[in-house]
Amino acid sequence: MTKRILFLAVCGALLLPGAAHAASGLHGRSARTQAAFDAALWDAPAHVQVLTSVCSRPSKLRGCAPMSARMRAALEGALGVSITWVDQRRVHGPDFVVYAPVAFDGATARAELAYWEPGVNGCTGGATTAYERQQGVWHWSTMLGWAACSARS
């Protein structure tokens, strides 16, 4: 009996730090997790326009489907800025952002977005971020971004 108690105490001491870490990180595939991935891609100004759809190719506005109400609410909470939900870009509005659905593939996930800044001198760009799941918690892995800006001044 004493050996069993000692064994359980040692196992508990080894597993508890990992469990505490897992509880504090993002895990699962919920709208909250997806919104956190999307929000990490965008350092938003105080106000932004976001397309009411998610698009498989955000930079081309292709393969679009309506974003769920749950995802929209989670994204509002994760971005923490004023969002104007739009069905199409308002050229004279604030920055315009389009998200792709977060792609989960086993122990990896990928989030992607494209953006357009307002005005004739505004830039356009995008980013893709990859995450890996380790011990049930998602960890940032890699990011690839691009931008193109007008040469006009």
C-alpha positions as CSV (number, residue, x, y, z in Angstrom):
1,M,0.0,0.0,0.0
2,T,2.8,2.4,0.9
3,K,4.5,1.7,-2.5
4,R,1.3,2.5,-4.3
5,I,0.8,5.8,-2.4
6,L,4.4,6.8,-3.1
7,F,4.0,5.9,-6.8
8,L,0.8,8.0,-7.1
9,A,2.5,10.9,-5.3
10,V,5.5,10.8,-7.7
11,C,3.2,10.6,-10.7
12,G,1.1,13.5,-9.4
13,A,4.2,15.6,-8.9
14,L,5.4,14.9,-12.4
15,L,2.0,15.4,-14.2
16,L,0.6,18.4,-12.3
17,P,2.9,21.1,-13.8
18,G,2.0,19.9,-17.3
19,A,-1.7,19.9,-16.4
20,A,-1.5,23.4,-15.1
21,H,0.2,24.6,-18.3
22,A,-2.4,22.8,-20.5
23,A,-5.2,24.5,-18.6
24,S,-3.7,27.9,-19.2
25,G,-3.2,27.6,-23.0
26,L,-5.5,27.2,-26.0
27,H,-6.7,23.8,-26.7
28,G,-9.5,22.2,-28.8
29,R,-11.1,23.5,-31.9
30,S,-13.7,25.8,-30.5
31,A,-14.7,29.2,-31.9
32,R,-12.7,30.8,-29.0
33,T,-9.5,29.0,-30.1
34,Q,-10.1,29.8,-33.8
35,A,-10.7,33.5,-32.9
36,A,-7.6,33.6,-30.8
37,F,-5.6,32.3,-33.8
38,D,-7.2,34.9,-36.1
39,A,-6.7,37.7,-33.7
40,A,-3.0,36.9,-33.4
41,L,-2.6,37.6,-37.1
42,W,-3.9,41.1,-36.9
43,D,-2.7,44.1,-34.8
44,A,-5.9,46.0,-35.3
45,P,-6.3,49.7,-35.0
46,A,-9.2,51.0,-32.9
47,H,-11.7,50.3,-35.7
48,V,-11.8,47.7,-38.5
49,Q,-14.2,46.3,-41.1
50,V,-14.4,42.5,-41.2
51,L,-16.1,40.5,-43.9
52,T,-19.1,38.6,-42.6
53,S,-17.8,35.5,-44.5
54,V,-14.7,33.4,-44.2
55,C,-13.0,32.7,-47.5
56,S,-10.7,29.8,-48.4
57,R,-8.6,32.3,-50.4
58,P,-9.0,35.5,-48.5
59,S,-6.7,37.6,-50.7
60,K,-8.8,36.7,-53.7
61,L,-12.2,36.7,-51.9
62,R,-12.8,33.2,-53.3
63,G,-14.5,30.2,-51.7
64,C,-16.4,32.3,-49.2
65,A,-19.1,31.1,-46.8
66,P,-21.0,32.9,-44.1
67,M,-19.2,33.2,-40.8
68,S,-21.2,31.7,-37.9
69,A,-22.6,34.0,-35.2
70,R,-20.6,32.1,-32.6
71,M,-17.4,32.8,-34.6
72,R,-18.3,36.5,-35.0
73,A,-18.8,36.9,-31.3
74,A,-15.6,35.1,-30.4
75,L,-13.7,37.2,-32.9
76,E,-15.1,40.4,-31.4
77,G,-13.9,39.3,-28.0
78,A,-10.5,38.2,-29.2
79,L,-9.7,41.4,-31.3
80,G,-10.9,43.8,-28.7
81,V,-11.6,46.6,-31.1
82,S,-14.6,48.1,-32.7
83,I,-15.7,45.9,-35.7
84,T,-18.0,46.9,-38.5
85,W,-19.3,43.7,-40.1
86,V,-19.6,44.2,-43.9
87,D,-20.7,42.1,-46.8
88,Q,-18.2,43.9,-49.1
89,R,-15.3,46.3,-48.7
90,R,-16.1,50.0,-48.1
91,V,-13.2,51.7,-49.9
92,H,-13.4,54.8,-47.7
93,G,-13.9,52.9,-44.5
94,P,-11.3,51.6,-42.0
95,D,-8.9,48.7,-42.7
96,F,-10.8,45.8,-44.3
97,V,-9.9,42.3,-43.1
98,V,-10.9,38.9,-44.5
99,Y,-10.3,35.6,-42.6
100,A,-10.0,32.1,-43.8
101,P,-11.5,29.2,-41.8
102,V,-8.9,27.8,-39.5
103,A,-7.6,24.6,-41.0
104,F,-7.1,21.8,-38.4
105,D,-5.1,18.8,-39.5
106,G,-4.4,16.4,-36.6
107,A,-1.7,18.1,-34.5
108,T,-1.4,21.2,-36.6
109,A,-3.6,24.2,-37.4
110,R,-3.3,27.0,-39.9
111,A,-4.9,30.5,-39.7
112,E,-4.9,33.0,-42.6
113,L,-6.1,36.5,-43.4
114,A,-5.8,39.2,-46.0
115,Y,-6.2,43.0,-45.4
116,W,-6.7,46.2,-47.4
117,E,-5.9,49.6,-45.9
118,P,-8.0,52.6,-46.9
119,G,-7.1,55.2,-49.5
120,V,-5.1,55.2,-52.7
121,N,-1.8,54.9,-50.8
122,G,-3.1,52.1,-48.6
123,C,-1.3,48.8,-48.5
124,T,-2.7,45.3,-49.0
125,G,-1.3,42.2,-47.4
126,G,-1.9,39.0,-45.6
127,A,-0.5,36.4,-43.3
128,T,-0.6,32.7,-42.5
129,T,0.3,31.3,-39.1
130,A,0.8,27.7,-38.2
131,Y,0.3,26.1,-34.8
132,E,1.3,22.8,-33.4
133,R,-0.5,20.9,-30.7
134,Q,1.8,19.7,-27.9
135,Q,0.4,17.8,-24.9
136,G,-3.1,19.1,-25.9
137,V,-2.1,22.8,-26.0
138,W,-1.7,24.8,-29.2
139,H,1.7,26.5,-29.6
140,W,2.7,29.1,-32.3
141,S,5.0,27.5,-34.9
142,T,5.6,29.7,-37.9
143,M,4.3,32.8,-39.6
144,L,4.5,34.0,-43.2
145,G,3.3,37.5,-44.1
146,W,3.3,39.6,-47.2
147,A,2.4,43.2,-48.1
148,A,2.3,45.4,-51.1
149,C,2.0,49.2,-51.0
150,S,1.4,51.8,-53.6
151,A,4.5,53.7,-54.9
152,R,2.4,56.9,-55.1
153,S,3.0,59.6,-52.5
